[in-house]
């Protein structure tokens, strides 16, 4: 496939974007943070900021979802050089999976070593409460089962191997550091850990789908994150992920509950400060 249809990009195209950014930033970032729905305020914690609108960055997609600002912010967080994506791209926005994951390879070429991914997710685990923060220990890639894997097509060895391992997708050392940070920041009472399942969206799940996902061993469900994680691991980046449980999935046909995006954004507003504290404390430990 040619790159003109946005289904794949060449090494040179990623490099062109990375070089454009490199010329305009003062320091090389070591940590990249992707902010999920309503979690973009994380970027406001950065010091000595330089930011770019996605629309001004060569080849960058645009964020079209409410709660995603559409800005790339460079700066320092707790002494570490970081880059923050205020708003991510989703498959359901009509982007190819290559376009969704485009920034991750750009970060790799900029010298990033660690990727932190955050998202808003629905709680499948009956022990989870709305407002819990789940450390992601593993994922289920549902679109991947249907052939939508960001590594399909030509493999460029300069990024990574043809068949990358995913059994160690989420870095166990960072996972432990995050638990330590949660204790220090008094976040332990609402901290969970579990398996994140990605569906393509944009519809919320049916009751039957939720029951199936529970049977498969998923603790939370969302519409993002997994493609970026796969590309990051392909590039050899260390990955840490967390989900903010913004709603409980509906499991009962008699229930009057309805999942909606407004509820998701309201929960993130309430818990966002705790999440920022946790990520900030974690970055200091990296």
Steps between C-alpha positions, in 0.01 A plus 500: 500500500626848426530756775273742318195307621619537863498123553877492544790742529866478410789543743585823318151641557518436877849650500386812320244566776755423774757732341243780471430472876868454591586833339240677714554350846775579749543158664454139394206331679563167673138435606187529284157518660179443302205664675161331470150654500487794742854433628679765294560718808800277572687712245439811710741361762795536262750781555686696228231398253516507123178394331384434146150461361461165325383682187835679476714184525580333166293182447347506849134396512237727661311414818124527443359379833363726774740484796810477277677837451721412201836628621850358538669647809873473578644590841634380833302293751666433834843551346437272200472619139153398378270534205124489560230428246197706601253284316557178307369355177249216476416238244131602524583853379560342159879491522699203382676310777832632358377858544376432856848382602698752291623709797655203682765439235566874484562492878738207454699699242509797741676281759205409726569186709179464704136533396226562757147449366184611679138444405144519623345153518184317599529270802424134425638365828213501754749598775588827325332829588454810287804720563741211553837515325601167345865424430501307172684171538397354163266559209265324258523637146154434351559695175820295464289183490327652198828581324532862615853489640723807453794276405323342199674563170867564427730481806784752524778346713612852599192511722493141620479129433235337278347297785520697825418339835197639685502285815709774662313795346463686832827557684495320835761726663301814417186320623668453841618862506141613430374302799765667718400841363133423576584429865699825528223704338219336705341351189508135613137493615374541142782319319423179309690288253371299211461419132389767253301394194486719192198507270485716187201713612342751472197316641506405866469126559184290503420300813583175317836644392581605857421150627724351232787737588470407867521134404815575299661647813474873427467738797446822304398588146579799278557617144870589493849439639580152371621606150739756653630242748568248222696752292691621807604147592598432138737799531640370830342768721408416859125534548280578799123543477215602722124519457268730686178306560243759397187284491385152590389297200136398488462127576129469570218514244269651764742790562403856406871603489642628169870554429572846357802719419381787725517273806851395395621861489333586833674213678837591351452856624449371855793259502739680262700673776576166672602349168731794430659465845556131442656541153714790620633299797564203271696708246725620783587136574582396142 
